[in-house]
Amino acid sequence: MSTLEVLLIALVCFIIVYALVLRRSHKNLPPGPRSLPIVGNLFDFPGSKHVYKDFLEYREKYGDVVRLSFGPSRDFILVFGHKAIHKGLIEQGNDFKFRPTNLYLINKLFHGKGVLFGNGEIHQKLRKFTLDTLKSFGLGKKILEERIQDEARILADELKSYGGQPRDIRKTLKKAVANIISGIVYGSRFDYGDPDFLLLIKNIEAIFTTIAGHLPENFWPFLAFLPSSKTRLVLDAAGDMAKYARRRIKEHRETFNPKNIRDFVDLYLKAEGQENEEVVNEENMFRDIIDLSIAGTESTATALAWAVLYLMTNPDVQDKCQKEIIENVGSGRAVSRSDKEKLQYLDATIKETLRLASIVPLAVPHTVLKDTQFEGYTIPKDSTIIFHVNSVLTDPNIWKNPDKFQPERFLTEEGKKTKKELFVPFSLGLRSCPGKPLATTELFLFLGNLLQRFTFKIPPGCPTPSVERVHTGLTCQPHPYQVCAVPN
Ligand code: HEM
């Protein structure tokens, strides 16, 4: 026998033994496509721009709970539909409330800490501390409303300077949203041309539109070193963001005055030494700032970009929103939060945008810390679990004509709000989005104030822009589009 033959036989034996010895002993795993020894379902993972859609095909074949694997011991579970998602995140919320710490790329970025990827008691306390701090410096306060109204004015002036000419305004919208988070966290806004600001936005975009639980690099670290991997780009972006955050924290320490609390960082500094040291410390403050900047900018800015696209492609909806604003607010003062009860159609338009665009189509990965019984199956300990939020938002059994943009679906004949429990763009349960009140307030005030001053139109002579969703990283983005913001 030649050496090559011996090697080949040894390799085949190794694969068989490896597959048999290390094969999961679990019975009753959720169904899914057949997996190969060692590589698991690596080649079944969609590499397309519609990963969330490709996952839906597995639902059709295998049901509401599907298992794929990335080799032995790396189970990847998809959960679809309102019933199963509600069961996992609410009824069994305590089992599924954890984030995985065994995903290579995500771990390199978040280190299993902070509000986004932390776990356990410290995470619970940190999340509560973050929510309380956000409340004291923003949510529900006049100061936040005024900040958003001011930013909406600056944004409107910027749009006006485009003279109604066709422009891709998505970056401009992002700057306005990024300034709100910056105001809450650091107490100051940036000029739209500030190089530090442009770099910050570029870095946030690089991270948010790349990372995802389903990236093969998370399971096969060697893939991160291939030239085609975006790992280097993301890690460099995170490094830049870290440097910037550390600099701002240092500046705050040097100018800190406990009698003049300016922002989120100051509140943290004030709590140091007074609150539980495990929760309030420099490292957690740093991670919190990074998490809020990443999670709070790209998602809301993307929602705003979708809203403009849907309004320009549905002029009748835009017209109804504007009539409602003129009748109830007029043009002499800014739209404020207290107008929300009267501006029901605008509110429904925002909800419909969040539903149809499905900004974050797959929740941030969850995990279970022990083998867990769920919907008749065993979910193995340490699985990566993806709750497919989009499967609820576009379910034809819940929403008639789910692919149509119809704000009316959120209004009954009496104009009352409906379908509350089935509307899940911010996910559900103990890890649901803590930024929901901030995001919805921003969307309402930015859109209300922009529609008061502008009509968004398709540039003359141009075809109707595509409303196809491009799934990149954590978000569904629209294709780049040009719009004319024509002053009213
Ligand atoms: C339209 C805007 C937004 C959408 C659609 C959105 C959606 C989501 C979704 C689907 C999750 C995953 C929940 C899960 O894993 O079950 C999430 C988590 C999170 N979001 Fe948002 N979000 C938005 C805005 C914001 C804002 C403005 C902030 C910050 C101020 C924020 C901060 C976070 C954080 C910190 C988490 C992780 C929470 C945890 O793990 O405990 N988000 N978001």
Residues whose N, C-alpha, C, O or C-beta is under 5 A from the ligand:
A	BS01	HEM	V115 L116 L292 A295 G296 S299 T300 A303 I359 V360 A363 V364 P425 F426 S427 L428 L430 R431 S432 C433 P434 G435 L438 A439
